[in-house]
Amino acid sequence: MRPRLARAKSPAVKSAGPKAVTQKAAKPAARPKSRSRRIVRRSVWVIAGVGCVAAGAFGYEYFTASGQPHAISTPQRIGAYVQEPTLATGMGASALRTQIVSKGSGEASHVVDAVYEDSTGAAAKSGPLIILFVGGHLSGSAGSFIGGLTQVAGAFVTGSGSLGGQAACVPGAAGHLTECAWADNDTFGVLASPTLSASALGAELRQMRPALEHPVK
């Protein structure tokens, strides 16, 4: 007589009823803030330089060494760099321009601003390059303007290019953008970037300045 095998009981399958616990839907990952929004929170060293101009102004007129007045403009394109109004809004370019005019106490005038982006040039292979520009007329001392910038730790004097004057750069650190600026007894210009080193930005200053500053005809 064959031994009787015990039939294994199959586990009871409970149907998901109204009392079944439902798993909470995972919250969508927070959308990363755009690069321009992060830049807004970063301050600019050159504001200190503008304050020095107001404090130690010598009353230079709007003329270069040659006696010919210059003007500052913001062309739509400079080499591989193209104006990006959306970035200008996100980076607070107009607010920076307002601060410079206010801190300058009349020494900085006819100030303009723009943000340029290079996303197609050879230097942008690893990512877009961004430069914020603010510039205008300067009736105060170029030495005071640049001197205020060189007081920042890590700052260094750099070439101002074919149009003369003085220039300096400050590496980006502690929540500040990388900055380079030029000044003469006629104009000033500030370039700030979240993507370029100080030496690279200094080279861009010398390349871009002739397109940003030109003699008044």
Secondary structure, 3 states (H helix, E strand, C coil): CCCCCCCCCCCCCCCCCCCCCCCCCCCCCCCCCCHHHHHHCCECCHHHHHHHHHHCCCCCCCCCCCCCCEEECCCCEECCEEECHHHHHHCCHHHHHHHHHHHHCCCEEEEEEEEEEECCCHHHCCCCEEEEEEEEEECCCHHHHHHHHHCCCCCEEECCCCCCCEEEEECCCCCECEEEEEECCCEEEEEEECCCCHHHHHHHHHHHHHHHEEECC
